[in-house]
């Protein structure tokens, strides 16, 4: 009996997605767990695996088609079976409606304070196909394929897609088209003469601008509000002397072709501290505490409209140069919207480093299911006391946010002391 495969909710709070690439074709025999399609959302590209065994009878949408979560995308059945007609018809209607991106809600003319954007009411079905325009607005015309990632980039950069001819399959507008359009807009802006400045009225008071929430910002707000509301945070702060750590980094980076960051050494020290205090590598579940056997550490990566925390697995087994390469790769693909689903899930701990911005100290919010996060400040010159004598040293302040459900104060203090010891004796990190 034929089974209709529907667009999965590959990431939390995602309501629509596109098939970036089919990994199967009609007539292929598939098994449960076999890669089926690459699903693209605004945040990541996720490899979706088959949940049903059988033969692919029909693919209901084209690569690049954007449809709602739950819409039919394929039919799987027995070899030689004829695919039913109704799911394809449903899919065609859903695909045509969803391919045109919803328009961004308009900002009120005057607001006393920013407010959350109200979702637009669903538009009635139209007999004609639609064309996506700047930022995802819909206009009558010929159907065009625009992926969620491209629509997000166009919206963020204020680019008009109405005149763009896509270079992807079936005229799909892809990332390289966005980059070319952005480069052309920058060149035009540079060549245009600057308009004469008009003096503003002396007593004028500009109204605040309402910026509608993106999906990523809405997700961050929801998850971190839930974390602060449901996870009992407590905080411990320590100062680390990092003169020897910085010298070790200089020596490593003197080797041809090698360049590591202070953050790479911090992440290695986090993993080493878990080796020293393994009972701290624990997360909460309703059934019991989960004791982790490897140091799977999330790294906070800043994006234009928020942040993501891809996870580096098995940090304790990586060399510092391999760790550095893994972090650079994840951060690069995070900013390009190309992370896979498994790369942004799980982990027991996170590191958030704002030292490069000159921040001396801060506290971070835990991202469940992780049970802790280390907030890392800037290394700075400060007076330190050594054997009763005052001298100048380089000091870095770190703050541990811990989940009190799985980690009590004494355990957290032991872990933080182990981390400080590793940082101040950095050769031990490389062992």
KALIN-V152257 format. One record per run of one state. SS is the DSSP state (h for helix, s for strand, l for the rest). FROM is the first residue (numbers start at 1). LEN is the number of residues. If there is no record, write none. Layout:
ss = <SS/SS>
from = <FROM/FROM>
len = <LEN/LEN>
This chain:
ss = <l/s/l/s/l/s/l/s/l/s/l/s/l/s/l/s/l/h/l/s/l/h/l/s/l/s/l/h/l/h/l/s/l/h/l/h/l/s/l/h/l/h/l/h/l/s/l/s/l/s/l/s/l/h/l/h/l/h/l/s/l/h/l/s/l/s/l/h/l/h/l>
from = <1/3/7/16/23/29/31/35/41/45/50/54/60/66/69/72/78/86/100/130/133/134/137/138/141/146/147/148/158/169/172/173/174/175/192/215/231/233/242/243/254/262/277/278/281/282/285/289/292/297/304/306/313/315/318/320/336/341/345/349/354/355/358/372/387/389/404/409/425/426/431>
len = <2/4/9/7/6/2/4/6/4/5/4/6/6/3/3/6/8/14/30/3/1/3/1/3/5/1/1/10/11/3/1/1/1/17/23/16/2/9/1/11/8/15/1/3/1/3/4/3/5/7/2/7/2/3/2/16/5/4/4/5/1/3/14/15/2/15/5/16/1/5/1>
